[in-house]
Amino acid sequence: MRSRGRSSWVLGVDSGGSGLRVALADASDTGRTEITASREPVRTGPAGIDAAHLLDQLLPMARALLGDAEGRDGAASPVTIGAVAIGAAGMATLGDDLLARLPGALESSLGVRRLALAADAVTAYAGALGMRPGAVVAAGTGMIALGTDLAAWRRADGWGHLLGDCGGGAWIGRAGLEAAMRAHDGRPGGSPALLTRVEAVFGPAPELPGLLYPRADRPAVLASFAPEVAHCATAEPADPVAAGILRDAAWHIADAAAAVCPPSGACEVAFTGGLFKIGDPLLVPLRAALAERLPHARTVSAAGDPLAGAVRVAASLATGSLRLPVDGRLLHVPTEQGS
């Protein structure tokens, strides 16, 4: 990478349940990035996402990336950052502390005057589709769909494992565990195959509530059983209960995509997130569900992940080319400091 002045360098940040990832890129060539990561997730407290904890991790990582870039380039003057975009899980509902503290902190510590604070669904969208209209479904432990016609955002689900995330990994895992417990009890709708997998993974079925309910990471534990559901759905012989769970999940995902697609014209739909690594047991019924629910939609491959999306948003700020809708919760762009 070559130093081209203040606005050519941008920082993208992805903050989620697995930790913090930071990328430094040249705004004119965002495919060329340097990335560092922390496996410690940013804490959430009474004020929401803890801005101080995020800064404690982000600032040393950013300075290390800048120092490495200066060392490689042999720049005559210090490398500076023209724009930062931070995508954070929970930003839409838990981002008040970030909104209040990050603009001033990043301006004073890194000289940043252009900043975007986004929900991780927005950076997932930008990573998958860039700055064009369409819809993105991001599914891992949870599930959220986000779409835009570039005038406003449309959101579906993403309400967490107790209120929604229908079709996501935790939803599939919970449905599989319920079917196993039905088989244990002798109730209709049970799956002996899933019961066998529960006892292989977790131990005796009657002990499962005591193992699961006290866990603070219940959604992740539930989602860890989703691959077992997929395995049972494709085993010989295939388990019809497991296959039915994945068909239901596919319909929930298709419903969410249909809810957020721009209402007029053709709609590009991209899927991103670890859930889709399940492969054909989920993707085959999902394609069928989409063909029925969204016959005018065209499925496209996601161009990049949420970190790539954060870099794209930062680069668009630096170059004045941001086209995604600015929104008080989903995509917040504070007034430039000192302008």
Backbone hydrogen bonds, N-H to C=O, Kabsch-Sander energy under -0.5 kcal/mol:
donor,donor_aa,acceptor,acceptor_aa,energy
4,R,5,G,-0.5
8,S,5,G,-1.0
9,W,6,R,-0.8
10,V,25,A,-2.7
11,L,83,A,-2.3
12,G,23,A,-2.7
13,V,85,A,-2.3
14,D,21,R,-2.7
15,S,87,G,-3.1
16,G,14,D,-0.6
16,G,19,G,-2.6
19,G,16,G,-1.5
20,L,38,S,-2.2
21,R,14,D,-2.4
22,V,36,T,-3.0
23,A,12,G,-2.8
24,L,34,E,-2.7
25,A,10,V,-2.6
26,D,29,D,-0.6
26,D,32,R,-1.0
27,A,8,S,-3.8
27,A,25,A,-0.6
29,D,26,D,-2.0
32,R,29,D,-2.1
33,T,31,G,-0.9
34,E,24,L,-2.2
36,T,22,V,-2.6
38,S,20,L,-3.1
45,G,48,G,-3.1
48,G,45,G,-2.1
49,I,94,L,-3.1
50,D,43,R,-2.8
51,A,49,I,-0.9
54,L,50,D,-2.1
55,L,51,A,-2.6
56,D,52,A,-2.4
57,Q,53,H,-1.2
58,L,54,L,-3.2
59,L,55,L,-2.2
61,M,57,Q,-1.4
62,A,58,L,-3.0
63,R,59,L,-2.5
64,A,60,P,-2.1
65,L,61,M,-2.1
66,L,62,A,-2.4
67,G,63,R,-2.7
68,D,64,A,-2.3
69,A,65,L,-2.2
70,E,66,L,-2.6
71,G,67,G,-2.1
72,R,68,D,-2.0
73,D,69,A,-2.5
74,G,70,E,-2.1
75,A,70,E,-0.9
81,I,110,L,-0.6
82,G,9,W,-3.4
82,G,80,T,-0.5
83,A,9,W,-0.9
84,V,114,R,-2.0
85,A,11,L,-2.2
86,I,116,A,-2.6
87,G,13,V,-3.0
87,G,85,A,-0.5
88,A,86,I,-0.6
88,A,118,A,-2.5
89,A,15,S,-2.5
91,M,88,A,-1.8
93,T,90,G,-0.9
94,L,90,G,-3.3
95,G,91,M,-1.1
97,D,47,A,-0.8
99,L,95,G,-2.6
100,A,96,D,-2.1
101,R,97,D,-2.1
102,L,98,L,-2.2
105,A,101,R,-2.0
106,L,102,L,-2.9
107,E,103,P,-1.7
108,S,104,G,-2.3
109,S,105,A,-2.0
110,L,106,L,-2.0
111,G,107,E,-0.9
112,V,106,L,-1.7
115,L,113,R,-0.5
116,A,84,V,-2.2
117,L,332,H,-2.9
118,A,86,I,-3.2
118,A,116,A,-0.5
119,A,330,L,-2.5
120,D,88,A,-1.3
122,V,119,A,-1.1
123,T,119,A,-1.5
124,A,120,D,-2.2
125,Y,121,A,-2.1
126,A,122,V,-2.9
127,G,123,T,-2.3
128,A,124,A,-2.0
129,L,125,Y,-3.3
130,G,125,Y,-0.8
130,G,126,A,-1.1
132,R,129,L,-0.9
134,G,148,T,-2.0
135,A,268,E,-2.3
136,V,146,L,-2.9
137,V,270,A,-2.5
138,A,136,V,-0.5
138,A,144,I,-2.7
139,A,137,V,-0.6
139,A,272,T,-2.4
140,G,142,G,-2.2
144,I,138,A,-2.2
145,A,156,A,-2.5
146,L,136,V,-2.6
147,G,154,R,-2.7
148,T,134,G,-2.2
149,D,152,A,-1.0
154,R,147,G,-2.8
156,A,145,A,-2.3
158,G,143,M,-1.1
164,G,160,G,-2.5
168,G,165,D,-2.2
169,G,140,G,-2.6
169,G,142,G,-0.5
170,A,141,T,-2.8
172,I,168,G,-2.6
173,G,169,G,-2.7
174,R,170,A,-2.7
175,A,171,W,-2.3
176,G,172,I,-2.2
177,L,173,G,-2.4
178,E,174,R,-2.7
179,A,175,A,-2.1
180,A,176,G,-1.8
181,M,177,L,-2.3
182,R,178,E,-2.2
183,A,179,A,-1.8
184,H,180,A,-2.1
185,D,181,M,-2.0
186,G,182,R,-1.4
187,R,182,R,-2.4
190,G,187,R,-1.0
191,S,179,A,-1.9
195,L,191,S,-2.2
196,T,192,P,-2.1
197,R,193,A,-1.6
198,V,194,L,-2.5
199,E,195,L,-2.2
200,A,196,T,-1.5
201,V,197,R,-2.2
202,F,198,V,-3.5
203,G,198,V,-0.9
207,E,204,P,-1.6
208,L,205,A,-2.0
211,L,207,E,-1.4
212,L,208,L,-2.5
213,Y,209,P,-2.4
215,R,212,L,-1.6
218,R,215,R,-0.7
221,V,217,D,-2.1
222,L,218,R,-2.9
223,A,219,P,-2.6
224,S,220,A,-1.5
225,F,222,L,-1.6
226,A,223,A,-1.5
228,E,225,F,-0.5
229,V,225,F,-1.6
230,A,226,A,-2.2
231,H,227,P,-2.4
232,C,228,E,-2.3
233,A,229,V,-1.9
234,T,230,A,-1.0
234,T,231,H,-0.7
235,A,231,H,-0.7
239,D,232,C,-2.5
243,A,239,D,-2.3
244,G,240,P,-2.0
245,I,241,V,-1.9
246,L,242,A,-1.9
247,R,243,A,-2.1
248,D,244,G,-2.5
249,A,245,I,-2.4
250,A,246,L,-2.4
251,W,247,R,-2.0
252,H,248,D,-2.2
253,I,249,A,-2.4
254,A,250,A,-2.5
255,D,251,W,-2.6
256,A,252,H,-2.1
257,A,253,I,-2.3
258,A,254,A,-2.5
259,A,255,D,-1.8
260,V,256,A,-1.0
260,V,257,A,-0.7
261,C,257,A,-1.3
267,C,296,H,-0.9
269,V,298,R,-2.4
270,A,135,A,-2.3
271,F,300,V,-0.5
272,T,137,V,-2.6
275,L,139,A,-2.1
276,F,273,G,-1.1
277,K,274,G,-1.7
278,I,275,L,-1.9
279,G,276,F,-1.2
282,L,279,G,-1.9
283,L,279,G,-2.8
284,V,280,D,-2.2
286,L,282,L,-1.8
287,R,283,L,-2.7
288,A,284,V,-1.7
289,A,285,P,-2.4
290,L,286,L,-2.6
291,A,287,R,-2.1
292,E,288,A,-1.3
293,R,289,A,-2.9
294,L,290,L,-3.2
297,A,294,L,-1.8
298,R,267,C,-2.8
300,V,269,V,-2.6
303,A,128,A,-1.9
304,G,127,G,-0.9
309,G,305,D,-2.1
310,A,306,P,-2.3
311,V,307,L,-2.1
312,R,308,A,-2.2
313,V,309,G,-2.5
314,A,310,A,-2.5
315,A,311,V,-2.8
316,S,312,R,-2.3
317,L,313,V,-1.9
318,A,314,A,-2.3
319,T,315,A,-1.9
320,G,316,S,-0.6
320,G,317,L,-0.7
321,S,316,S,-2.6
322,L,316,S,-0.8
327,D,331,L,-3.6
331,L,327,D,-0.7
332,H,117,L,-3.1
337,Q,113,R,-0.6
339,S,336,E,-1.3
